[in-house]
Amino acid sequence: MRPGRAEQTLGLLALLLAAGAGAGLCADEPSAEETLAKLGLKQAGIMLVLDAESEVHAKPNEIRRLSRELSNTRMQQRGTLSEKDYQATLKELSAEITQFRSELNTANQRIAQIPR
């Protein structure tokens, strides 16, 4: 008599489980984490990432933090200026804003010239 489909499936599953049980790490083999560490890699979700990449990703955050600190320090310094220095700073900032607006207008004109 020929075995049914369910019996064949159970037999195949048992065979695969037995084969998979013997395919594990041997006692002298390093773990996957150790092997990745030797290669300078680490697991980040489903991706492998170089250790050096984490430094590259940390730098922009550090730059943003330092930029905020610099901006806050400049604002504090501007708050302690005399009236004459304050007016000069306002003129400087107004000139910078005008320059930025001019650059923005030029960029917008160039973008408008690009054929679609």
DSSP file (Angstrom, degrees, kcal/mol; ACC not computed):
  #  RESIDUE AA STRUCTURE BP1 BP2  ACC     N-H-->O    O-->H-N    N-H-->O    O-->H-N    TCO  KAPPA ALPHA  PHI   PSI    X-CA   Y-CA   Z-CA
    1    1 A M              0   0    0      0, 0.0     0, 0.0     0, 0.0     0, 0.0   0.000 360.0 360.0 360.0 139.7    0.0    0.0    0.0
    2    2 A R        -     0   0    0      1,-0.1     2,-0.0     0, 0.0     0, 0.0  -0.656 360.0-110.8 -87.2 136.6    1.3    3.4   -0.9
    3    3 A P        -     0   0    0      0, 0.0    -1,-0.1     0, 0.0     2,-0.0  -0.340  35.2-113.2 -68.3 149.3    1.6    6.1    1.9
    4    4 A G     >  -     0   0    0      1,-0.1     4,-2.2     4,-0.0     5,-0.2  -0.186  28.3-101.0 -75.3 171.2   -0.7    9.1    1.8
    5    5 A R  H  > S+     0   0    0      1,-0.2     4,-2.5     2,-0.2     5,-0.2   0.875 121.5  53.2 -62.5 -39.7    0.2   12.7    1.1
    6    6 A A  H  > S+     0   0    0      1,-0.2     4,-2.3     2,-0.2    -1,-0.2   0.898 109.6  48.6 -64.4 -40.2    0.1   13.6    4.8
    7    7 A E  H  > S+     0   0    0      2,-0.2     4,-2.3     1,-0.2    -2,-0.2   0.885 111.1  50.2 -67.5 -38.2    2.4   10.7    5.7
    8    8 A Q  H  X S+     0   0    0     -4,-2.2     4,-2.5     2,-0.2    -2,-0.2   0.922 111.1  49.0 -63.9 -43.4    4.9   11.7    3.0
    9    9 A T  H  X S+     0   0    0     -4,-2.5     4,-2.4     2,-0.2    -2,-0.2   0.914 112.1  47.9 -63.2 -43.9    4.9   15.3    4.2
   10   10 A L  H  X S+     0   0    0     -4,-2.3     4,-2.4     2,-0.2    -1,-0.2   0.895 112.0  50.2 -64.2 -39.9    5.5   14.3    7.8
   11   11 A G  H  X S+     0   0    0     -4,-2.3     4,-2.1     2,-0.2    -2,-0.2   0.912 111.6  47.5 -64.4 -42.7    8.3   12.0    6.7
   12   12 A L  H  X S+     0   0    0     -4,-2.5     4,-2.5     2,-0.2    -2,-0.2   0.898 111.8  50.8 -64.3 -41.4    9.9   14.7    4.6
   13   13 A L  H  X S+     0   0    0     -4,-2.4     4,-2.3     2,-0.2    -2,-0.2   0.906 110.1  49.2 -62.9 -42.7    9.6   17.2    7.6
   14   14 A A  H  X S+     0   0    0     -4,-2.4     4,-2.1     2,-0.2    -1,-0.2   0.892 111.1  50.4 -63.9 -39.8   11.2   14.6    9.9
   15   15 A L  H  X S+     0   0    0     -4,-2.1     4,-2.3     2,-0.2    -2,-0.2   0.918 111.1  48.0 -63.7 -44.6   14.1   14.1    7.4
   16   16 A L  H  X S+     0   0    0     -4,-2.5     4,-2.7     1,-0.2    -2,-0.2   0.891 111.2  50.7 -64.4 -40.1   14.7   17.9    7.1
   17   17 A L  H  X S+     0   0    0     -4,-2.3     4,-1.8     2,-0.2    -1,-0.2   0.901 111.1  48.4 -64.1 -40.8   14.6   18.3   10.9
   18   18 A A  H  X S+     0   0    0     -4,-2.1     4,-1.1     2,-0.2    -2,-0.2   0.898 113.7  46.7 -66.5 -40.0   17.2   15.5   11.3
   19   19 A A  H  X S+     0   0    0     -4,-2.3     4,-0.5     1,-0.2     3,-0.3   0.896 112.4  50.3 -68.7 -39.8   19.4   17.0    8.6
   20   20 A G  H >< S+     0   0    0     -4,-2.7     3,-0.6     1,-0.2    -2,-0.2   0.820 103.9  59.0 -68.3 -31.0   19.1   20.5   10.1
   21   21 A A  H >< S+     0   0    0     -4,-1.8     3,-0.7     1,-0.2    -1,-0.2   0.846 106.8  47.2 -67.8 -33.0   20.0   19.3   13.6
   22   22 A G  H 3< S+     0   0    0     -4,-1.1    -1,-0.2    -3,-0.3    -2,-0.2   0.585  99.9  69.6 -82.9  -9.7   23.4   18.0   12.3
   23   23 A A  T << S+     0   0    0     -3,-0.6    -1,-0.2    -4,-0.5    -2,-0.2   0.306  75.5 113.3 -92.5   9.8   24.2   21.2   10.4
   24   24 A G  S <  S-     0   0    0     -3,-0.7     2,-0.1     1,-0.2    -3,-0.0  -0.008  78.6 -67.0 -71.4-178.8   24.7   23.4   13.5
   25   25 A L        -     0   0    0      1,-0.1    -1,-0.2     2,-0.1     2,-0.1  -0.422  46.4-128.3 -70.7 142.4   28.0   24.9   14.6
   26   26 A C    >   -     0   0    0     -2,-0.1     3,-1.0    -3,-0.1    -1,-0.1  -0.466  29.4-105.4 -81.0 165.1   30.7   22.7   15.8
   27   27 A A  T 3  S+     0   0    0      1,-0.2    -1,-0.1    -2,-0.1    -2,-0.1   0.819 119.7  47.1 -63.5 -31.2   32.3   23.4   19.2
   28   28 A D  T 3  S+     0   0    0      2,-0.1    -1,-0.2     0, 0.0    -3,-0.0   0.508  90.0  99.5 -92.2  -3.5   35.5   24.9   17.6
   29   29 A E  S <  S-     0   0    0     -3,-1.0     2,-0.1     1,-0.1    -4,-0.0  -0.642  75.8-120.8 -83.1 138.1   33.7   27.1   15.0
   30   30 A P        -     0   0    0      0, 0.0    -4,-0.1     0, 0.0    -1,-0.1  -0.393  32.6-103.2 -72.6 155.9   33.3   30.8   15.9
   31   31 A S     >  -     0   0    0      1,-0.1     4,-2.2    -2,-0.1     5,-0.2  -0.230  31.9-104.6 -72.2 168.1   29.8   32.3   16.2
   32   32 A A  H  > S+     0   0    0      1,-0.2     4,-2.6     2,-0.2     5,-0.2   0.884 121.5  54.1 -62.0 -39.0   28.4   34.5   13.4
   33   33 A E  H  > S+     0   0    0      1,-0.2     4,-2.4     2,-0.2    -1,-0.2   0.899 108.8  48.6 -63.3 -40.4   29.0   37.6   15.5
   34   34 A E  H  > S+     0   0    0      2,-0.2     4,-2.0     1,-0.2    -1,-0.2   0.904 111.8  49.0 -66.5 -40.5   32.6   36.8   16.0
   35   35 A T  H  X S+     0   0    0     -4,-2.2     4,-1.3     2,-0.2    -2,-0.2   0.914 112.5  47.7 -65.2 -42.9   33.1   36.1   12.3
   36   36 A L  H  <>S+     0   0    0     -4,-2.6     5,-3.1     1,-0.2     4,-0.4   0.900 109.7  53.5 -63.8 -40.7   31.4   39.4   11.4
   37   37 A A  H ><5S+     0   0    0     -4,-2.4     3,-1.1     1,-0.2    -1,-0.2   0.887 105.3  54.0 -62.7 -38.6   33.6   41.2   14.0
   38   38 A K  H 3<5S+     0   0    0     -4,-2.0    -1,-0.2     1,-0.3    -2,-0.2   0.847 110.4  47.2 -62.6 -33.0   36.7   39.8   12.4
   39   39 A L  T 3<5S-     0   0    0     -4,-1.3    -1,-0.3    -3,-0.2    -2,-0.2   0.456 119.8-110.8 -87.3  -1.2   35.6   41.2    9.0
   40   40 A G  T < 5S+     0   0    0     -3,-1.1    11,-2.2    -4,-0.4    12,-0.3   0.783  77.7 124.4  77.6  27.6   34.7   44.6   10.5
   41   41 A L  E   < -A   50   0A   0     -5,-3.1     2,-0.3     9,-0.2    -1,-0.3  -0.826  37.9-172.1-117.8 156.4   31.0   44.1   10.1
   42   42 A K  E     -A   49   0A   0      7,-2.1     7,-2.9    -2,-0.3     2,-0.4  -0.985  31.3-104.4-144.0 155.7   28.0   44.2   12.4
   43   43 A Q  E     +A   48   0A   0     -2,-0.3     2,-0.4     5,-0.2     5,-0.2  -0.647  31.7 177.9 -82.8 127.1   24.4   43.4   12.0
   44   44 A A  E >   -A   47   0A   0      3,-3.2     3,-1.6    -2,-0.4     2,-0.5  -0.810  66.5 -60.0-128.3  89.8   22.0   46.4   11.7
   45   45 A G  T 3  S-     0   0    0     -2,-0.4    -1,-0.0     1,-0.3    -2,-0.0  -0.619 118.0 -19.6  71.9-122.1   18.5   45.0   11.2
   46   46 A I  T 3  S+     0   0    0     -2,-0.5     2,-0.3    -3,-0.1    -1,-0.3   0.393 127.0  79.8 -97.3   3.1   18.6   42.9    8.0
   47   47 A M  E <  S-A   44   0A   0     -3,-1.6    -3,-3.2     2,-0.0     2,-0.5  -0.746  73.2-130.4-111.1 156.7   21.8   44.6    6.7
   48   48 A L  E     -A   43   0A   0     -2,-0.3     2,-0.4    -5,-0.2    -5,-0.2  -0.908  28.9-167.5-101.9 133.8   25.5   44.2    7.5
   49   49 A V  E     -A   42   0A   0     -7,-2.9    -7,-2.1    -2,-0.5     2,-0.1  -0.948  22.9-115.2-126.1 140.4   27.2   47.5    8.2
   50   50 A L  E >>  -A   41   0A   0     -2,-0.4     3,-0.8    -9,-0.2     4,-0.8  -0.462  24.2-126.7 -68.4 144.8   30.9   48.3    8.4
   51   51 A D  H >> S+     0   0    0    -11,-2.2     3,-0.8     1,-0.2     4,-0.7   0.879 110.7  58.2 -59.2 -37.4   32.1   49.4   11.8
   52   52 A A  H 3> S+     0   0    0    -12,-0.3     4,-1.4     1,-0.2     3,-0.4   0.771  94.2  66.9 -65.8 -24.8   33.6   52.5   10.3
   53   53 A E  H <> S+     0   0    0     -3,-0.8     4,-2.3     1,-0.2    -1,-0.2   0.846  90.8  61.3 -65.3 -33.2   30.1   53.5    8.9
   54   54 A S  H <X S+     0   0    0     -3,-0.8     4,-1.4    -4,-0.8    -1,-0.2   0.869 103.2  51.1 -63.4 -34.1   28.7   54.1   12.4
   55   55 A E  H  X S+     0   0    0     -4,-0.7     4,-1.6    -3,-0.4    -1,-0.2   0.906 108.8  51.3 -65.8 -40.9   31.4   56.8   12.9
   56   56 A V  H  < S+     0   0    0     -4,-1.4    -2,-0.2     1,-0.2    -1,-0.2   0.885 110.9  48.0 -63.7 -38.8   30.3   58.4    9.6
   57   57 A H  H  X S+     0   0    0     -4,-2.3     4,-0.7     1,-0.2    -1,-0.2   0.783 109.8  53.4 -72.6 -26.4   26.7   58.4   10.6
   58   58 A A  H  X S+     0   0    0     -4,-1.4     4,-2.0    -5,-0.2    -1,-0.2   0.806  95.5  69.5 -78.1 -28.8   27.6   59.9   14.0
   59   59 A K  H  X S+     0   0    0     -4,-1.6     4,-2.8     1,-0.2     5,-0.2   0.911  94.9  51.3 -60.2 -47.1   29.5   62.9   12.6
   60   60 A P  H  > S+     0   0    0      0, 0.0     4,-2.6     0, 0.0    -1,-0.2   0.894 110.2  50.9 -59.1 -37.0   26.5   64.7   11.1
   61   61 A N  H  X S+     0   0    0     -4,-0.7     4,-2.2     2,-0.2    -2,-0.2   0.915 111.5  47.4 -64.0 -41.3   24.7   64.5   14.4
   62   62 A E  H  X S+     0   0    0     -4,-2.0     4,-2.6     2,-0.2    -1,-0.2   0.900 111.4  51.0 -65.6 -40.0   27.7   65.9   16.1
   63   63 A I  H  X S+     0   0    0     -4,-2.8     4,-2.6     2,-0.2    -2,-0.2   0.916 109.9  49.7 -64.0 -43.0   28.0   68.7   13.5
   64   64 A R  H  X S+     0   0    0     -4,-2.6     4,-2.3     2,-0.2    -1,-0.2   0.917 111.8  48.9 -61.3 -42.3   24.3   69.6   14.0
   65   65 A R  H  X S+     0   0    0     -4,-2.2     4,-2.2     1,-0.2    -2,-0.2   0.934 113.6  45.5 -63.1 -46.2   24.8   69.8   17.8
   66   66 A L  H  X S+     0   0    0     -4,-2.6     4,-2.6     1,-0.2    -1,-0.2   0.871 111.0  53.9 -66.2 -36.0   27.9   71.9   17.5
   67   67 A S  H  X S+     0   0    0     -4,-2.6     4,-2.6     2,-0.2    -1,-0.2   0.908 108.7  48.8 -64.3 -41.5   26.2   74.2   15.0
   68   68 A R  H  X S+     0   0    0     -4,-2.3     4,-2.7     2,-0.2    -2,-0.2   0.917 111.5  49.9 -62.7 -42.6   23.2   74.7   17.4
   69   69 A E  H  X S+     0   0    0     -4,-2.2     4,-2.4     2,-0.2    -2,-0.2   0.917 111.8  47.9 -62.4 -42.5   25.7   75.5   20.2
   70   70 A L  H  X S+     0   0    0     -4,-2.6     4,-2.6     2,-0.2    -2,-0.2   0.917 111.9  49.7 -63.5 -43.5   27.5   78.0   18.0
   71   71 A S  H  X S+     0   0    0     -4,-2.6     4,-2.3     1,-0.2    -2,-0.2   0.918 111.6  48.3 -61.7 -44.2   24.3   79.6   16.9
   72   72 A N  H  X S+     0   0    0     -4,-2.7     4,-2.1     1,-0.2    -1,-0.2   0.902 111.5  50.4 -63.8 -40.1   23.1   79.9   20.5
   73   73 A T  H  X S+     0   0    0     -4,-2.4     4,-2.4     2,-0.2    -2,-0.2   0.909 110.1  49.9 -64.6 -42.0   26.5   81.4   21.5
   74   74 A R  H  X S+     0   0    0     -4,-2.6     4,-2.7     1,-0.2    -1,-0.2   0.910 109.9  51.0 -62.7 -41.0   26.3   84.0   18.7
   75   75 A M  H  X S+     0   0    0     -4,-2.3     4,-1.5     1,-0.2    -1,-0.2   0.897 110.0  49.7 -64.2 -38.3   22.8   85.0   19.7
   76   76 A Q  H  X S+     0   0    0     -4,-2.1     4,-0.6     2,-0.2    -1,-0.2   0.907 111.2  49.3 -65.0 -40.6   23.9   85.4   23.3
   77   77 A Q  H >< S+     0   0    0     -4,-2.4     3,-1.1     1,-0.2    -2,-0.2   0.910 109.1  51.9 -64.5 -41.4   26.8   87.6   22.1
   78   78 A R  H >< S+     0   0    0     -4,-2.7     3,-1.3     1,-0.3    -1,-0.2   0.820 102.9  60.5 -64.7 -29.8   24.6   89.7   20.0
   79   79 A G  H 3< S+     0   0    0     -4,-1.5    -1,-0.3     1,-0.2    -2,-0.2   0.696 102.9  51.4 -70.4 -18.1   22.3   90.2   23.0
   80   80 A T  T << S+     0   0    0     -3,-1.1    -1,-0.2    -4,-0.6    -2,-0.2   0.256  86.9 116.3-101.7  12.1   25.2   91.9   24.9
   81   81 A L    <   -     0   0    0     -3,-1.3     2,-0.1     1,-0.1    -3,-0.0  -0.377  68.3-109.9 -79.7 158.5   26.0   94.4   22.1
   82   82 A S     >  -     0   0    0      1,-0.1     4,-2.7    -2,-0.1     5,-0.2  -0.286  38.2 -98.5 -74.9 171.6   25.8   98.1   22.4
   83   83 A E  H  > S+     0   0    0      1,-0.2     4,-2.2     2,-0.2     5,-0.2   0.888 125.2  48.9 -61.0 -40.0   23.1  100.0   20.4
   84   84 A K  H  > S+     0   0    0      2,-0.2     4,-2.1     1,-0.2    -1,-0.2   0.928 113.5  45.6 -66.7 -45.5   25.6  100.9   17.7
   85   85 A D  H  > S+     0   0    0      1,-0.2     4,-2.4     2,-0.2    -2,-0.2   0.873 110.8  54.6 -64.6 -36.7   26.9   97.4   17.4
   86   86 A Y  H  X S+     0   0    0     -4,-2.7     4,-2.3     2,-0.2    -2,-0.2   0.916 108.3  48.2 -63.3 -44.0   23.3   96.1   17.4
   87   87 A Q  H  X S+     0   0    0     -4,-2.2     4,-2.1     2,-0.2    -1,-0.2   0.888 111.4  50.6 -64.0 -38.9   22.4   98.3   14.4
   88   88 A A  H  X S+     0   0    0     -4,-2.1     4,-2.4     2,-0.2    -2,-0.2   0.896 109.7  50.4 -65.8 -39.5   25.5   97.2   12.6
   89   89 A T  H  X S+     0   0    0     -4,-2.4     4,-2.9     2,-0.2    -2,-0.2   0.905 108.7  52.0 -64.7 -41.1   24.6   93.6   13.2
   90   90 A L  H  X S+     0   0    0     -4,-2.3     4,-2.5     2,-0.2    -2,-0.2   0.908 109.7  49.2 -60.9 -42.0   21.1   94.2   11.9
   91   91 A K  H  X S+     0   0    0     -4,-2.1     4,-2.4     2,-0.2    -2,-0.2   0.915 111.6  49.8 -63.3 -42.4   22.5   95.8    8.7
   92   92 A E  H  X S+     0   0    0     -4,-2.4     4,-2.3     2,-0.2    -2,-0.2   0.941 112.5  46.3 -59.4 -48.9   24.8   92.8    8.3
   93   93 A L  H  X S+     0   0    0     -4,-2.9     4,-2.5     1,-0.2    -2,-0.2   0.883 111.5  51.7 -64.2 -38.5   21.9   90.3    8.7
   94   94 A S  H  X S+     0   0    0     -4,-2.5     4,-2.3     2,-0.2    -1,-0.2   0.904 109.9  49.7 -64.0 -41.0   19.8   92.3    6.3
   95   95 A A  H  X S+     0   0    0     -4,-2.4     4,-2.4     2,-0.2    -2,-0.2   0.902 110.9  49.7 -64.4 -40.8   22.5   92.3    3.7
   96   96 A E  H  X S+     0   0    0     -4,-2.3     4,-2.7     2,-0.2    -2,-0.2   0.915 110.5  50.0 -63.7 -42.5   22.9   88.5    4.2
   97   97 A I  H  X S+     0   0    0     -4,-2.5     4,-2.6     2,-0.2    -2,-0.2   0.914 110.8  49.6 -62.6 -42.9   19.2   88.0    3.8
   98   98 A T  H  X S+     0   0    0     -4,-2.3     4,-2.2     2,-0.2    -1,-0.2   0.917 111.3  49.4 -61.4 -43.6   19.2   90.1    0.6
   99   99 A Q  H  X S+     0   0    0     -4,-2.4     4,-2.3     2,-0.2    -2,-0.2   0.922 111.6  48.4 -61.9 -44.9   22.1   88.1   -0.8
  100  100 A F  H  X S+     0   0    0     -4,-2.7     4,-2.5     1,-0.2    -2,-0.2   0.896 110.6  51.0 -63.7 -40.6   20.3   84.8    0.0
  101  101 A R  H  X S+     0   0    0     -4,-2.6     4,-2.6     2,-0.2    -1,-0.2   0.902 109.7  50.7 -64.0 -39.8   17.1   86.0   -1.6
  102  102 A S  H  X S+     0   0    0     -4,-2.2     4,-2.4     2,-0.2    -2,-0.2   0.924 111.5  47.3 -62.4 -45.1   19.1   86.9   -4.7
  103  103 A E  H  X S+     0   0    0     -4,-2.3     4,-2.4     1,-0.2    -2,-0.2   0.893 112.0  50.9 -63.4 -39.5   20.7   83.5   -4.9
  104  104 A L  H  X S+     0   0    0     -4,-2.5     4,-2.5     2,-0.2    -2,-0.2   0.915 109.9  49.2 -64.2 -43.7   17.3   81.9   -4.4
  105  105 A N  H  X S+     0   0    0     -4,-2.6     4,-2.3     2,-0.2    -2,-0.2   0.910 111.3  50.0 -62.2 -42.5   15.8   83.9   -7.2
  106  106 A T  H  X S+     0   0    0     -4,-2.4     4,-2.2     2,-0.2    -2,-0.2   0.921 111.7  47.9 -61.7 -44.6   18.7   83.0   -9.5
  107  107 A A  H  X S+     0   0    0     -4,-2.4     4,-2.4     1,-0.2    -2,-0.2   0.906 111.1  50.9 -63.7 -41.4   18.3   79.3   -8.7
  108  108 A N  H  X S+     0   0    0     -4,-2.5     4,-2.2     1,-0.2    -1,-0.2   0.883 109.2  51.1 -64.0 -38.3   14.5   79.5   -9.2
  109  109 A Q  H  X S+     0   0    0     -4,-2.3     4,-1.1     2,-0.2    -1,-0.2   0.905 110.8  48.3 -64.9 -41.1   15.1   81.1  -12.6
  110  110 A R  H  X S+     0   0    0     -4,-2.2     4,-0.7     1,-0.2     3,-0.3   0.895 111.0  50.5 -66.0 -39.5   17.5   78.4  -13.6
  111  111 A I  H >< S+     0   0    0     -4,-2.4     3,-1.0     1,-0.2    -1,-0.2   0.899 107.4  54.0 -64.3 -39.1   15.1   75.7  -12.5
  112  112 A A  H 3< S+     0   0    0     -4,-2.2    -1,-0.2     1,-0.2    -2,-0.2   0.771 103.6  57.5 -66.5 -25.2   12.3   77.3  -14.5
  113  113 A Q  H 3< S+     0   0    0     -4,-1.1    -1,-0.2    -3,-0.3    -2,-0.2   0.664  81.4 102.2 -79.0 -16.8   14.5   77.2  -17.6
  114  114 A I  S << S-     0   0    0     -3,-1.0     2,-0.1    -4,-0.7    -3,-0.0  -0.528  79.6-120.7 -70.8 125.6   14.9   73.4  -17.4
  115  115 A P              0   0    0      0, 0.0    -1,-0.1     0, 0.0    -2,-0.1  -0.379 360.0 360.0 -67.8 145.7   12.7   71.7  -19.9
  116  116 A R              0   0    0     -2,-0.1    -2,-0.1     0, 0.0     0, 0.0   0.427 360.0 360.0 -98.5 360.0   10.1   69.3  -18.5
